[in-house]
Amino acid sequence: MDKSIHSSQQAQLRRLLKEARKAARLSQIELAQRLHAYKSYVSKYENGERRLDVIEFMAVSKAIGIDPFKLLKKLQP
């Protein structure tokens, strides 16, 4: 198992989260405000500079307004 921040699954997860954010018509700043975080928090995980843990992923999903389980089902092994 590749635990790298640069794995293909990490890239796919970042892409799915970014697409979901844009589909929800949220800017990085707006999402960061919903998360009570800085814009750089959103920017860094979307650009692959940091990984989200499970708790953070759930919070981001909720802030975007998406079902985290449906998003995870889209990840290809």
N, C-alpha and C positions, 0 to 999 in steps of 0.2 A: 504494500500500500504506500502510495506516494503522499507524504504529509507536507510536501512543499506548498508554499503559498502560490507557486506558479504552476501547479498541476492543471491539467485540462478540466477537471471537474471544478476546481476553484474558479477558473476562468468562466466556465459555464454558469456557475452560481452567481458570479458577479454580473454577468450579462443578463441573466434572468431578473435579478433584483433591479438592475438599472432600467430594463424594459418595463418592469412593473411600476417603478417610480414614475417613469415618463407617461405610461398609460394612465396613471392616476393624476396626471397633469401637475406633478409636484416638482419644484426645483430642488436642488440639493439643499439650498438654504431653508426652504419650507419644510423639507423632511427633517433636517437637523433641528429646527425649532420644535417640531412635534416630538422629537426624541430628547429635547432639552440638552442638546449637544452642539458642538461647533460644526460649521460647514465642513471643516477639514476631516471630521470623523467620517462623514458620508463619502467625501472625495477619496479618502485613503482606502476604504474598503472597496469602492467601485473601481479604483485604479490598480488594485492589487498590492497596495503598500502594507495592508494589514488584513488579517482574517477576522471573521466574526465567530464568536463562540455561539453555542446553541441559544443561550439566553438572549444575547444580542440579536441573533437572527430572528427570534420570535418577536422581540420588541420592534425591529425594523419592519417585519411583515405586518404587525398590527398597525404601526404608524402609516404604512402605505395603504392599508385596508385590504390586504390579500390574505388568502388562506395559506399558511406556511406549508401545510401538508400537500396541497395541490401543487405548489411550486416545487417541492422536493421530488414529487413524482415525475416531474419533467427532466430531472437530472439523469443523464445517461451514465451507466456504470463504465 
